[in-house]
């Protein structure tokens, strides 16, 4: 470990939206949302965009399980929490293909709104 100083360069980080902090969600669900938000940025760069401008992303339970270092049960519960409160929508494709995920933001937290 090295101390964090003024000249310290942090090469990689994930955005954690402030609006998640007061929500009645598990910490796993909050971190999963931050990971999905990060993945949405990658999807945007790769051009995974619907005709209406919505960014679509693919993030399987197995992907999330590996990133969160949690069991399949805990990871699945985190996905369900995010779906239940409307922060994500998962559209199953069937035939073993990953679900298409759409991220949602609270109406008052979109670009231009105050914190």
C-alpha positions as CSV (number, residue, x, y, z in Angstrom):
1,X,0.0,0.0,0.0
2,X,1.1,3.5,-0.7
3,X,-0.4,6.7,0.7
4,X,-2.8,8.7,-1.5
5,X,-1.0,12.0,-2.3
6,X,-1.6,15.0,-4.6
7,X,0.5,13.4,-7.3
8,X,-1.2,10.0,-7.1
9,X,-2.8,8.8,-10.3
10,X,-5.8,6.6,-10.0
11,X,-5.9,4.7,-13.3
12,X,-9.3,3.1,-13.1
13,X,-12.5,3.7,-11.2
14,X,-16.2,3.2,-11.4
15,X,-18.8,6.0,-11.1
16,X,-21.0,5.5,-8.0
17,X,-24.1,7.7,-8.4
18,X,-25.1,9.6,-5.2
19,X,-28.8,8.9,-5.7
20,X,-28.1,5.2,-4.8
21,X,-26.9,6.0,-1.3
22,X,-30.2,6.7,0.4
23,X,-32.2,4.1,-1.5
24,X,-33.5,1.0,0.4
25,X,-31.3,-1.4,-1.6
26,X,-28.6,-3.8,-0.5
27,X,-25.0,-2.7,-1.0
28,X,-24.6,-5.5,-3.5
29,X,-27.5,-4.1,-5.6
30,X,-25.9,-0.6,-5.4
31,X,-22.5,-1.8,-6.5
32,X,-24.1,-3.9,-9.2
33,X,-25.9,-0.8,-10.6
34,X,-22.5,1.1,-10.6
35,X,-21.0,-1.9,-12.6
36,X,-24.0,-1.8,-15.0
37,X,-23.5,1.9,-15.4
38,X,-19.9,1.3,-16.3
39,X,-20.8,-1.4,-18.8
40,X,-23.4,1.0,-20.3
41,X,-20.5,3.4,-21.1
42,X,-18.7,0.5,-22.9
43,X,-21.9,-0.4,-24.8
44,X,-22.3,3.2,-25.8
45,X,-18.8,3.3,-27.3
46,X,-19.4,0.0,-29.1
47,X,-22.6,1.3,-30.6
48,X,-25.1,-0.9,-28.8
49,X,-27.8,1.7,-29.1
50,X,-31.5,1.2,-29.8
51,X,-33.3,3.2,-32.5
52,X,-34.8,5.5,-29.7
53,X,-31.3,6.2,-28.4
54,X,-31.5,3.9,-25.4
55,X,-28.2,2.1,-24.6
56,X,-28.6,-1.7,-24.4
57,X,-26.1,-3.7,-22.4
58,X,-25.4,-7.3,-21.7
59,X,-24.3,-8.4,-18.3
60,X,-25.0,-11.9,-17.2
61,X,-25.5,-13.2,-13.7
62,X,-22.2,-15.0,-14.1
63,X,-20.4,-11.8,-15.1
64,X,-21.9,-10.0,-12.1
65,X,-21.2,-12.9,-9.8
66,X,-17.5,-12.7,-10.8
67,X,-17.3,-8.9,-10.4
68,X,-19.1,-8.8,-7.1
69,X,-17.4,-11.9,-5.7
70,X,-20.7,-13.1,-4.5
71,X,-22.8,-16.3,-4.9
72,X,-25.3,-16.8,-7.7
73,X,-28.1,-16.4,-5.2
74,X,-26.9,-13.1,-3.8
75,X,-26.2,-11.8,-7.3
76,X,-29.6,-12.8,-8.6
77,X,-31.2,-11.1,-5.6
78,X,-29.3,-7.9,-6.4
79,X,-30.6,-8.0,-10.0
80,X,-34.2,-8.5,-8.7
81,X,-33.8,-5.6,-6.3
82,X,-32.8,-3.3,-9.1
83,X,-35.7,-4.5,-11.3
84,X,-38.2,-4.2,-8.5
85,X,-37.4,-0.5,-7.9
86,X,-37.3,0.3,-11.6
87,X,-33.6,1.0,-12.0
88,X,-33.1,-1.7,-14.6
89,X,-35.3,-3.5,-17.1
90,X,-34.1,-6.9,-18.3
91,X,-35.6,-8.3,-21.5
92,X,-34.9,-12.0,-21.8
93,X,-34.0,-13.2,-25.3
94,X,-34.2,-17.0,-24.7
95,X,-32.2,-19.8,-26.3
96,X,-29.4,-19.3,-23.8
97,X,-28.6,-15.8,-25.0
98,X,-28.0,-13.1,-22.3
99,X,-30.8,-10.7,-21.3
100,X,-30.7,-7.2,-22.7
101,X,-30.5,-4.7,-19.9
102,X,-31.7,-1.1,-20.0
103,X,-30.7,1.2,-17.2
104,X,-33.1,3.8,-15.8
105,X,-32.4,6.9,-13.7
106,X,-34.7,8.5,-11.2
107,X,-36.6,11.3,-13.0
108,X,-35.0,14.0,-10.9
109,X,-31.4,12.7,-11.4
110,X,-31.1,13.0,-15.1
111,X,-28.5,15.4,-16.7
112,X,-29.2,19.0,-15.7
113,X,-31.0,18.2,-12.4
114,X,-29.5,19.3,-9.2
115,X,-28.1,16.9,-6.6
